[in-house]
Amino acid sequence: MVAGAVVLGLVLVWLFRLGGAQVPDPDPHQGHHGTPAGWRFSWPAGDPERGREVFLKYECFSCHEVRGERFPVPRDAGSIGPELSSMGSAHEVEYFVEAIVNPNAVVERGKGYEAADGSSKMPSFNDTLTVQELVDLVAYLKQLRPPPAPAGASAGHGTHATP
């Protein structure tokens, strides 16, 4: 259907040119539709509570620890990603978006987050994650802060809170 409309449009342009007809100039009152000066993409705020639910729905906890949360312990040592509780204050929103939408954009080498071919071990959720879920998940990740460490506690996987 769309391809047919495109072909029809191209045929009409060809016929106009063949017949000597001129394609009219755009209406000068409509102006140009370029990007406005100073425009900048602004990410929606999102809902961290719903973002936590997205984190659970997609079982992000199976690879990522979040200290202070009561999620199950990551199961497969070969697929463990970074601990996330300290990430909220360390990264801009765009970093989280890129890490989720395009996990191969930045792969920290030598930390166990890369596959044998050098790509990220993080799977793609682009075919299942909705835009609203992404917005809310990023809001959840952005507000994360590490809990105060109890005396004598070590950092990293294995420090999950227990129910």
N, CA, C and O atoms as a DFTB+ gen file, in Angstrom:
652 C
 N C O
     1  1       0.825      -1.187       0.000
     2  2       0.000       0.000       0.000
     3  2       0.871       1.254       0.000
     4  3       0.675       2.146      -0.824
     5  1       1.833       1.324       0.922
     6  2       2.717       2.485       0.991
     7  2       3.603       2.527      -0.254
     8  3       3.823       3.591      -0.834
     9  1       4.110       1.356      -0.661
    10  2       4.961       1.315      -1.848
    11  2       4.196       1.803      -3.073
    12  3       4.759       2.496      -3.921
    13  1       2.916       1.447      -3.172
    14  2       2.096       1.903      -4.293
    15  2       1.935       3.404      -4.299
    16  3       1.960       4.024      -5.362
    17  1       1.771       4.001      -3.128
    18  2       1.632       5.460      -3.025
    19  2       2.924       6.147      -3.428
    20  3       2.896       7.192      -4.079
    21  1       4.059       5.568      -3.046
    22  2       5.357       6.145      -3.408
    23  2       5.540       6.089      -4.922
    24  3       5.965       7.068      -5.536
    25  1       5.220       4.942      -5.525
    26  2       5.345       4.796      -6.981
    27  2       4.426       5.791      -7.678
    28  3       4.840       6.443      -8.636
    29  1       3.195       5.918      -7.215
    30  2       2.260       6.863      -7.801
    31  2       2.806       8.283      -7.717
    32  3       2.722       9.039      -8.685
    33  1       3.357       8.645      -6.583
    34  2       3.940       9.975      -6.417
    35  2       5.080      10.215      -7.379
    36  3       5.177      11.290      -7.971
    37  1       5.947       9.228      -7.545
    38  2       7.077       9.360      -8.472
    39  2       6.589       9.485      -9.914
    40  3       7.134      10.269     -10.692
    41  1       5.565       8.715     -10.267
    42  2       5.004       8.793     -11.623
    43  2       4.420      10.182     -11.870
    44  3       4.629      10.762     -12.936
    45  1       3.693      10.717     -10.896
    46  2       3.119      12.056     -11.048
    47  2       4.208      13.113     -11.223
    48  3       4.071      14.009     -12.056
    49  1       5.280      13.017     -10.449
    50  2       6.388      13.971     -10.603
    51  2       6.974      13.840     -12.000
    52  3       7.246      14.851     -12.647
    53  1       7.175      12.617     -12.479
    54  2       7.739      12.381     -13.805
    55  2       6.818      12.967     -14.883
    56  3       7.288      13.597     -15.831
    57  1       5.498      12.754     -14.731
    58  2       4.544      13.290     -15.704
    59  2       4.557      14.819     -15.701
    60  3       4.493      15.425     -16.771
    61  1       4.635      15.446     -14.559
    62  2       4.701      16.902     -14.484
    63  2       5.927      17.409     -15.233
    64  3       5.844      18.360     -16.011
    65  1       7.045      16.775     -14.992
    66  2       8.291      17.217     -15.632
    67  2       8.244      16.954     -17.147
    68  3       8.674      17.801     -17.930
    69  1       7.725      15.790     -17.565
    70  2       7.633      15.434     -18.969
    71  2       6.715      16.400     -19.716
    72  3       7.002      16.793     -20.847
    73  1       5.622      16.775     -19.082
    74  2       4.662      17.675     -19.715
    75  2       5.058      19.130     -19.605
    76  3       4.309      20.000     -20.047
    77  1       6.209      19.422     -19.031
    78  2       6.658      20.796     -18.910
    79  2       6.034      21.525     -17.748
    80  3       6.320      22.702     -17.528
    81  1       5.182      20.845     -16.998
    82  2       4.566      21.501     -15.845
    83  2       5.615      21.678     -14.756
    84  3       6.520      20.856     -14.612
    85  1       5.491      22.713     -14.024
    86  2       6.411      22.985     -12.925
    87  2       5.775      22.550     -11.607
    88  3       4.585      22.762     -11.374
    89  1       6.574      21.951     -10.769
    90  2       6.109      21.636      -9.430
    91  2       6.106      22.948      -8.663
    92  3       7.139      23.616      -8.599
    93  1       4.981      23.339      -8.079
    94  2       4.911      24.639      -7.416
    95  2       5.877      24.737      -6.249
    96  3       6.161      23.748      -5.573
    97  1       6.382      25.960      -6.021
    98  2       7.237      26.214      -4.868
    99  2       6.397      26.076      -3.610
   100  3       5.187      26.305      -3.627
   101  1       7.049      25.700      -2.524
   102  2       6.298      25.604      -1.273
   103  2       5.742      26.980      -0.884
   104  3       6.323      28.013      -1.220
   105  1       4.639      26.977      -0.191
   106  2       4.004      28.204       0.278
   107  2       4.975      28.952       1.190
   108  3       5.386      28.410       2.215
   109  1       5.350      30.184       0.842
   110  2       6.315      30.917       1.666
   111  2       5.763      31.257       3.044
   112  3       6.537      31.562       3.951
   113  1       4.461      31.213       3.221
   114  2       3.862      31.517       4.523
   115  2       4.006      30.355       5.498
   116  3       3.849      30.529       6.707
   117  1       4.305      29.174       4.973
   118  2       4.464      28.015       5.851
   119  2       5.870      27.955       6.439
   120  3       6.078      27.265       7.437
   121  1       6.820      28.639       5.866
   122  2       8.184      28.627       6.390
   123  2       8.886      27.314       6.137
   124  3       8.344      26.401       5.514
   125  1      10.084      27.242       6.625
   126  2      10.879      26.026       6.489
   127  2      10.685      25.161       7.722
   128  3      10.433      25.665       8.817
   129  1      10.803      23.894       7.538
   130  2      10.554      22.961       8.644
   131  2      11.841      22.343       9.152
   132  3      11.866      21.156       9.476
   133  1      12.894      23.108       9.229
   134  2      14.158      22.611       9.769
   135  2      14.102      22.566      11.288
   136  3      13.124      22.986      11.905
   137  1      15.150      22.058      11.864
   138  2      15.249      21.984      13.318
   139  2      15.402      23.391      13.883
   140  3      16.281      24.133      13.445
   141  1      14.570      23.770      14.840
   142  2      14.673      25.113      15.419
   143  2      16.028      25.331      16.087
   144  3      16.591      24.412      16.682
   145  1      16.542      26.544      15.984
   146  2      17.811      26.892      16.622
   147  2      17.684      26.641      18.121
   148  3      16.684      26.996      18.744
   149  1      18.703      26.031      18.679
   150  2      18.722      25.775      20.114
   151  2      17.916      24.574      20.559
   152  3      17.863      24.262      21.749
   153  1      17.276      23.889      19.593
   154  2      16.466      22.725      19.953
   155  2      17.353      21.670      20.593
   156  3      18.506      21.485      20.205
   157  1      16.798      20.990      21.571
   158  2      17.503      19.899      22.223
   159  2      16.481      18.847      22.623
   160  3      15.399      19.173      23.112
   161  1      16.824      17.606      22.418
   162  2      15.934      16.512      22.799
   163  2      15.776      16.510      24.316
   164  3      16.759      16.617      25.050
   165  1      14.552      16.389      24.774
   166  2      14.327      16.309      26.219
   167  2      13.626      14.998      26.538
   168  3      12.551      14.704      26.015
   169  1      14.250      14.228      27.396
   170  2      13.746      12.925      27.790
   171  2      12.626      13.112      28.815
   172  3      12.785      13.898      29.749
   173  1      11.503      12.414      28.665
   174  2      10.417      12.533      29.643
   175  2      10.857      12.057      31.034
   176  3      11.781      11.252      31.155
   177  1      10.202      12.550      32.061
   178  2      10.600      12.249      33.439
   179  2      10.440      10.772      33.797
   180  3      11.336      10.211      34.428
   181  1       9.366      10.137      33.431
   182  2       9.156       8.736      33.776
   183  2       8.763       8.547      35.232
   184  3       8.814       9.482      36.031
   185  1       8.375       7.341      35.559
   186  2       7.925       6.980      36.900
   187  2       8.841       5.886      37.454
   188  3       8.782       4.748      36.990
   189  1       9.692       6.213      38.443
   190  2      10.620       5.215      38.983
   191  2       9.936       3.976      39.557
   192  3      10.475       2.874      39.457
   193  1       8.758       4.143      40.155
   194  2       8.029       2.976      40.703
   195  2       7.658       2.006      39.576
   196  3       7.858       0.796      39.692
   197  1       7.120       2.552      38.494
   198  2       6.788       1.694      37.341
   199  2       8.069       1.144      36.717
   200  3       8.084       0.022      36.211
   201  1       9.137       1.928      36.753
   202  2      10.420       1.460      36.225
   203  2      10.954       0.265      36.987
   204  3      11.553      -0.637      36.401
   205  1      10.736       0.255      38.300
   206  2      11.145      -0.904      39.108
   207  2      10.355      -2.132      38.676
   208  3      10.895      -3.236      38.621
   209  1       9.081      -1.938      38.372
   210  2       8.253      -3.045      37.878
   211  2       8.761      -3.557      36.525
   212  3       8.732      -4.760      36.263
   213  1       9.223      -2.649      35.675
   214  2       9.812      -3.042      34.386
   215  2      11.079      -3.858      34.641
   216  3      11.307      -4.875      33.986
   217  1      11.903      -3.413      35.595
   218  2      13.128      -4.127      35.970
   219  2      12.790      -5.563      36.368
   220  3      13.491      -6.503      35.994
   221  1      11.712      -5.720      37.126
   222  2      11.257      -7.062      37.527
   223  2      10.702      -7.840      36.338
   224  3      11.034      -9.010      36.149
   225  1       9.859      -7.194      35.537
   226  2       9.215      -7.855      34.399
   227  2      10.231      -8.474      33.449
   228  3      10.060      -9.604      32.991
   229  1      11.287      -7.727      33.159
   230  2      12.305      -8.212      32.218
   231  2      13.436      -8.957      32.924
   232  3      14.436      -9.314      32.300
   233  1      13.278      -9.187      34.207
   234  2      14.232      -9.937      35.026
   235  2      15.662      -9.402      34.895
   236  3      16.619     -10.168      34.784
   237  1      15.783      -8.094      34.910
   238  2      17.105      -7.464      34.831
   239  2      17.985      -7.902      36.003
   240  3      19.211      -7.917      35.895
   241  1      17.357      -8.255      37.115
   242  2      18.072      -8.717      38.301
   243  2      18.823     -10.020      38.065
   244  3      19.716     -10.369      38.838
   245  1      18.463     -10.756      36.986
   246  2      19.158     -12.013      36.721
   247  2      20.612     -11.771      36.308
   248  3      21.432     -12.688      36.358
   249  1      20.929     -10.553      35.905
   250  2      22.305     -10.195      35.555
   251  2      22.841      -9.023      36.382
   252  3      24.051      -8.902      36.578
   253  1      21.949      -8.167      36.861
   254  2      22.369      -6.952      37.558
   255  2      21.926      -6.948      39.012
   256  3      20.740      -7.064      39.320
   257  1      22.894      -6.812      39.889
   258  2      22.594      -6.613      41.301
   259  2      22.224      -5.149      41.517
   260  3      22.760      -4.258      40.857
   261  1      21.308      -4.912      42.442
   262  2      20.995      -3.561      42.896
   263  2      21.048      -3.628      44.423
   264  3      20.091      -4.051      45.072
   265  1      22.173      -3.207      44.979
   266  2      22.318      -3.258      46.438
   267  2      21.201      -2.465      47.099
   268  3      20.854      -1.364      46.671
   269  1      20.650      -3.053      48.154
   270  2      19.559      -2.424      48.875
   271  2      18.186      -2.878      48.409
   272  3      17.191      -2.635      49.091
   273  1      18.119      -3.530      47.261
   274  2      16.848      -4.065      46.760
   275  2      16.764      -5.548      47.115
   276  3      17.784      -6.208      47.313
   277  1      15.567      -6.050      47.192
   278  2      15.343      -7.460      47.530
   279  2      15.015      -8.269      46.281
   280  3      13.947      -8.871      46.170
   281  1      15.950      -8.266      45.358
   282  2      15.795      -9.045      44.131
   283  2      16.543     -10.368      44.291
   284  3      17.465     -10.460      45.102
   285  1      16.157     -11.392      43.526
   286  2      16.928     -12.640      43.546
   287  2      18.382     -12.393      43.125
   288  3      18.677     -11.458      42.381
   289  1      19.259     -13.234      43.607
   290  2      20.681     -13.141      43.274
   291  2      20.876     -13.518      41.810
   292  3      20.246     -14.461      41.332
   293  1      21.745     -12.796      41.081
   294  2      22.031     -13.205      39.692
   295  2      22.431     -14.675      39.645
   296  3      23.233     -15.136      40.457
   297  1      21.865     -15.406      38.689
   298  2      22.012     -16.857      38.630
   299  2      23.254     -17.321      37.890
   300  3      23.947     -18.224      38.358
   301  1      23.546     -16.728      36.758
   302  2      24.605     -17.222      35.890
   303  2      25.813     -16.305      35.975
   304  3      25.779     -15.177      35.481
   305  1      26.881     -16.786      36.599
   306  2      28.084     -15.965      36.764
   307  2      28.639     -15.495      35.424
   308  3      29.320     -14.470      35.370
   309  1      28.364     -16.221      34.344
   310  2      28.866     -15.849      33.028
   311  2      28.112     -14.698      32.378
   312  3      28.553     -14.161      31.361
   313  1      26.981     -14.317      32.957
   314  2      26.206     -13.232      32.345
   315  2      26.014     -12.037      33.280
   316  3      25.155     -11.189      33.038
   317  1      26.798     -11.972      34.328
   318  2      26.645     -10.884      35.294
   319  2      27.102      -9.566      34.691
   320  3      28.190      -9.453      34.125
   321  1      26.231      -8.576      34.833
   322  2      26.539      -7.218      34.400
   323  2      26.893      -6.371      35.608
   324  3      26.975      -6.888      36.722
   325  1      27.103      -5.089      35.406
   326  2      27.505      -4.232      36.519
   327  2      26.427      -4.104      37.595
   328  3      25.231      -4.178      37.312
   329  1      26.873      -3.912      38.820
   330  2      25.985      -3.597      39.942
   331  2      25.458      -2.195      39.677
   332  3      26.223      -1.327      39.258
   333  1      24.163      -1.947      39.912
   334  2      23.534      -0.710      39.444
   335  2      23.242       0.345      40.507
   336  3      22.905       1.473      40.150
   337  1      23.356       0.030      41.791
   338  2      22.921       0.997      42.799
   339  2      23.721       2.294      42.777
   340  3      23.196       3.340      43.159
   341  1      24.953       2.253      42.346
   342  2      25.771       3.475      42.318
   343  2      25.743       4.176      40.961
   344  3      26.406       5.197      40.780
   345  1      24.996       3.648      40.025
   346  2      24.983       4.200      38.667
   347  2      24.148       5.467      38.521
   348  3      24.457       6.306      37.675
   349  1      23.105       5.625      39.319
   350  2      22.173       6.737      39.148
   351  2      22.843       8.096      39.150
   352  3      22.555       8.934      38.296
   353  1      23.735       8.322      40.102
   354  2      24.402       9.621      40.187
   355  2      25.625       9.702      39.284
   356  3      26.171      10.786      39.076
   357  1      26.058       8.571      38.750
   358  2      27.279       8.539      37.946
   359  2      27.049       8.795      36.458
   360  3      27.993       9.115      35.735
   361  1      25.804       8.658      35.991
   362  2      25.548       8.735      34.550
   363  2      24.362       9.633      34.226
   364  3      23.431       9.788      35.017
   365  1      24.430      10.216      33.039
   366  2      23.325      11.004      32.502
   367  2      22.234      10.059      31.997
   368  3      22.486       8.880      31.748
   369  1      21.043      10.583      31.852
   370  2      19.906       9.811      31.338
   371  2      20.259       9.168      29.999
   372  3      19.950       7.998      29.771
   373  1      20.903       9.924      29.115
   374  2      21.225       9.424      27.781
   375  2      22.097       8.169      27.833
   376  3      21.981       7.296      26.973
   377  1      22.969       8.077      28.839
   378  2      23.826       6.895      28.991
   379  2      22.969       5.652      29.231
   380  3      23.186       4.610      28.613
   381  1      21.998       5.771      30.129
   382  2      21.121       4.637      30.412
   383  2      20.306       4.245      29.179
   384  3      20.165       3.062      28.869
   385  1      19.779       5.238      28.486
   386  2      18.991       4.960      27.283
   387  2      19.847       4.202      26.271
   388  3      19.425       3.177      25.736
   389  1      21.044       4.709      26.013
   390  2      21.919       4.040      25.049
   391  2      22.294       2.639      25.508
   392  3      22.321       1.714      24.696
   393  1      22.585       2.465      26.797
   394  2      22.974       1.152      27.313
   395  2      21.861       0.123      27.131
   396  3      22.133      -1.063      26.945
   397  1      20.615       0.574      27.184
   398  2      19.474      -0.339      27.029
   399  2      19.133      -0.546      25.554
   400  3      18.915      -1.676      25.118
   401  1      19.087       0.537      24.794
   402  2      18.677       0.464      23.389
   403  2      19.799      -0.054      22.495
   404  3      19.541      -0.759      21.520
   405  1      21.033       0.290      22.820
   406  2      22.182      -0.100      22.001
   407  2      23.325      -0.547      22.905
   408  3      24.327       0.160      23.015
   409  1      23.200      -1.708      23.557
   410  2      24.206      -2.128      24.533
   411  2      25.609      -2.303      23.958
   412  3      26.581      -2.318      24.714
   413  1      25.734      -2.432      22.660
   414  2      27.063      -2.583      22.057
   415  2      27.789      -1.251      21.846
   416  3      28.955      -1.241      21.450
   417  1      27.119      -0.141      22.103
   418  2      27.736       1.169      21.875
   419  2      28.952       1.374      22.774
   420  3      29.978       1.883      22.324
   421  1      28.843       0.985      24.023
   422  2      29.956       1.115      24.968
   423  2      30.024      -0.178      25.765
   424  3      29.126      -0.489      26.547
   425  1      31.102      -0.927      25.557
   426  2      31.305      -2.173      26.288
   427  2      32.596      -2.020      27.080
   428  3      33.672      -1.854      26.505
   429  1      32.481      -2.077      28.401
   430  2      33.670      -1.962      29.240
   431  2      34.480      -3.245      29.116
   432  3      34.043      -4.317      29.535
   433  1      35.648      -3.120      28.544
   434  2      36.518      -4.275      28.303
   435  2      37.182      -4.740      29.600
   436  3      37.503      -3.936      30.476
   437  1      37.377      -6.042      29.699
   438  2      38.113      -6.615      30.813
   439  2      37.342      -6.729      32.115
   440  3      37.931      -7.062      33.143
   441  1      36.045      -6.463      32.105
   442  2      35.248      -6.560      33.331
   443  2      34.274      -7.731      33.288
   444  3      33.487      -7.928      34.214
   445  1      34.331      -8.510      32.201
   446  2      33.446      -9.660      32.084
   447  2      32.096      -9.359      31.472
   448  3      31.213     -10.216      31.475
   449  1      31.915      -8.141      30.940
   450  2      30.630      -7.750      30.359
   451  2      30.581      -7.983      28.857
   452  3      29.557      -7.725      28.224
   453  1      31.673      -8.465      28.280
   454  2      31.716      -8.651      26.833
   455  2      31.671     -10.132      26.466
   456  3      32.192     -10.984      27.186
   457  1      31.043     -10.412      25.345
   458  2      30.988     -11.772      24.813
   459  2      32.321     -12.079      24.111
   460  3      33.175     -11.204      23.972
   461  1      32.479     -13.304      23.681
   462  2      33.724     -13.724      23.022
   463  2      34.022     -12.887      21.785
   464  3      35.189     -12.670      21.459
   465  1      32.989     -12.412      21.088
   466  2      33.203     -11.615      19.878
   467  2      33.408     -10.126      20.175
   468  3      33.529      -9.324      19.249
   469  1      33.448      -9.751      21.464
   470  2      33.660      -8.356      21.840
   471  2      32.388      -7.545      22.004
   472  3      32.432      -6.400      22.455
   473  1      31.251      -8.132      21.640
   474  2      29.977      -7.419      21.809
   475  2      29.538      -7.508      23.275
   476  3      30.126      -8.247      24.065
   477  1      28.524      -6.763      23.617
   478  2      27.993      -6.780      24.976
   479  2      27.238      -8.079      25.225
   480  3      26.584      -8.619      24.333
   481  1      27.341      -8.561      26.445
   482  2      26.554      -9.734      26.827
   483  2      25.097      -9.367      27.070
   484  3      24.233     -10.241      27.134
   485  1      24.828      -8.068      27.204
   486  2      23.453      -7.645      27.476
   487  2      22.575      -7.910      26.264
   488  3      22.904      -7.509      25.148
   489  1      21.449      -8.594      26.491
   490  2      20.555      -8.871      25.363
   491  2      19.807      -7.620      24.922
   492  3      19.731      -6.636      25.657
   493  1      19.266      -7.670      23.734
   494  2      18.442      -6.580      23.222
   495  2      16.994      -6.805      23.649
   496  3      16.479      -7.921      23.587
   497  1      16.359      -5.735      24.078
   498  2      14.944      -5.784      24.426
   499  2      14.140      -4.900      23.483
   500  3      12.979      -4.597      23.756
   501  1      14.745      -4.484      22.379
   502  2      14.120      -3.527      21.472
   503  2      12.829      -4.027      20.841
   504  3      11.988      -3.218      20.449
   505  1      12.653      -5.325      20.734
   506  2      11.422      -5.857      20.135
   507  2      10.297      -6.050      21.138
   508  3       9.158      -6.312      20.750
   509  1      10.607      -5.923      22.437
   510  2       9.588      -6.171      23.442
   511  2       9.359      -4.987      24.385
   512  3       8.238      -4.787      24.851
   513  1      10.372      -4.223      24.665
   514  2      10.280      -3.098      25.595
   515  2       9.562      -1.929      24.929
   516  3       9.965      -1.485      23.854
   517  1       8.503      -1.429      25.561
   518  2       7.800      -0.286      24.985
   519  2       8.558       0.999      25.307
   520  3       9.422       1.015      26.184
   521  1       8.236       2.058      24.604
   522  2       8.874       3.350      24.877
   523  2       8.558       3.791      26.301
   524  3       9.445       4.275      27.004
   525  1       7.308       3.634      26.739
   526  2       6.952       4.038      28.108
   527  2       7.715       3.211      29.130
   528  3       8.163       3.744      30.145
   529  1       7.871       1.919      28.877
   530  2       8.654       1.086      29.789
   531  2      10.099       1.569      29.839
   532  3      10.699       1.611      30.913
   533  1      10.660       1.931      28.694
   534  2      12.023       2.451      28.652
   535  2      12.126       3.737      29.462
   536  3      13.056       3.896      30.253
   537  1      11.189       4.648      29.276
   538  2      11.180       5.922      30.008
   539  2      11.133       5.654      31.516
   540  3      11.885       6.261      32.279
   541  1      10.260       4.756      31.939
   542  2      10.122       4.461      33.363
   543  2      11.337       3.707      33.913
   544  3      11.781       3.986      35.026
   545  1      11.874       2.765      33.152
   546  2      13.058       2.032      33.585
   547  2      14.237       2.980      33.779
   548  3      14.971       2.867      34.760
   549  1      14.418       3.900      32.862
   550  2      15.498       4.883      32.982
   551  2      15.278       5.757      34.218
   552  3      16.238       6.087      34.914
   553  1      14.037       6.132      34.500
   554  2      13.741       6.914      35.709
   555  2      14.118       6.126      36.959
   556  3      14.657       6.693      37.909
   557  1      13.841       4.830      36.967
   558  2      14.211       3.975      38.101
   559  2      15.735       3.917      38.257
   560  3      16.260       4.105      39.354
   561  1      16.432       3.658      37.156
   562  2      17.893       3.550      37.218
   563  2      18.534       4.869      37.644
   564  3      19.498       4.879      38.410
   565  1      18.000       5.967      37.150
   566  2      18.563       7.290      37.436
   567  2      18.430       7.648      38.914
   568  3      19.282       8.366      39.438
   569  1      17.403       7.177      39.598
   570  2      17.222       7.535      41.000
   571  2      17.935       6.580      41.968
   572  3      17.908       6.799      43.179
   573  1      18.566       5.537      41.448
   574  2      19.247       4.582      42.327
   575  2      20.443       5.237      43.029
   576  3      21.183       6.019      42.432
   577  1      20.609       4.896      44.304
   578  2      21.751       5.323      45.097
   579  2      22.145       4.138      45.968
   580  3      21.274       3.393      46.419
   581  1      23.431       3.948      46.211
   582  2      23.828       2.816      47.059
   583  2      23.360       3.032      48.498
   584  3      23.366       4.156      49.000
   585  1      22.954       1.945      49.152
   586  2      22.558       2.073      50.556
   587  2      23.813       2.264      51.412
   588  3      24.912       1.916      50.979
   589  1      23.664       2.804      52.600
   590  2      24.825       2.885      53.492
   591  2      25.331       1.471      53.773
   592  3      24.542       0.573      54.066
   593  1      26.626       1.280      53.684
   594  2      27.201      -0.048      53.895
   595  2      27.262      -0.370      55.384
   596  3      27.759       0.433      56.175
   597  1      26.756      -1.545      55.769
   598  2      26.900      -1.955      57.158
   599  2      28.374      -2.197      57.470
   600  3      29.152      -2.511      56.568
   601  1      28.756      -2.059      58.700
   602  2      30.142      -2.268      59.109
   603  2      30.602      -3.665      58.713
   604  3      29.923      -4.651      59.001
   605  1      31.754      -3.749      58.052
   606  2      32.333      -5.022      57.665
   607  2      31.775      -5.644      56.409
   608  3      32.180      -6.747      56.042
   609  1      30.851      -4.968      55.732
   610  2      30.243      -5.524      54.500
   611  2      31.176      -5.287      53.324
   612  3      31.885      -4.282      53.270
   613  1      31.167      -6.223      52.385
   614  2      31.946      -6.061      51.168
   615  2      31.011      -5.652      50.042
   616  3      29.807      -5.901      50.102
   617  1      31.568      -5.028      49.021
   618  2      30.754      -4.600      47.876
   619  2      30.699      -5.684      46.816
   620  3      31.488      -6.628      46.844
   621  1      29.782      -5.551      45.893
   622  2      29.708      -6.456      44.744
   623  2      28.643      -7.502      44.903
   624  3      27.874      -7.480      45.865
   625  1      28.591      -8.439      43.945
   626  2      27.599      -9.500      43.980
   627  2      27.826     -10.332      45.227
   628  3      28.963     -10.529      45.656
   629  1      26.770     -10.804      45.789
   630  2      26.858     -11.557      47.028
   631  2      26.438     -10.700      48.209
   632  3      26.384     -11.200      49.333
   633  1      26.142      -9.444      47.995
   634  2      25.684      -8.581      49.084
   635  2      24.217      -8.252      48.926
   636  3      23.751      -7.233      49.436
   637  1      23.485      -9.095      48.231
   638  2      22.054      -8.866      48.053
   639  2      21.355      -8.861      49.391
   640  3      21.706      -9.622      50.292
   641  1      20.366      -8.003      49.514
   642  2      19.532      -8.030      50.697
   643  2      18.706      -9.298      50.669
   644  3      18.340      -9.785      49.599
   645  1      18.420      -9.817      51.804
   646  2      17.614     -11.042      51.866
   647  2      16.208     -10.682      52.308
   648  3      16.017      -9.746      53.085
   649  1      15.222     -11.423      51.815
   650  2      13.835     -11.110      52.171
   651  2      13.556     -11.302      53.650
   652  3      12.432     -11.077      54.101
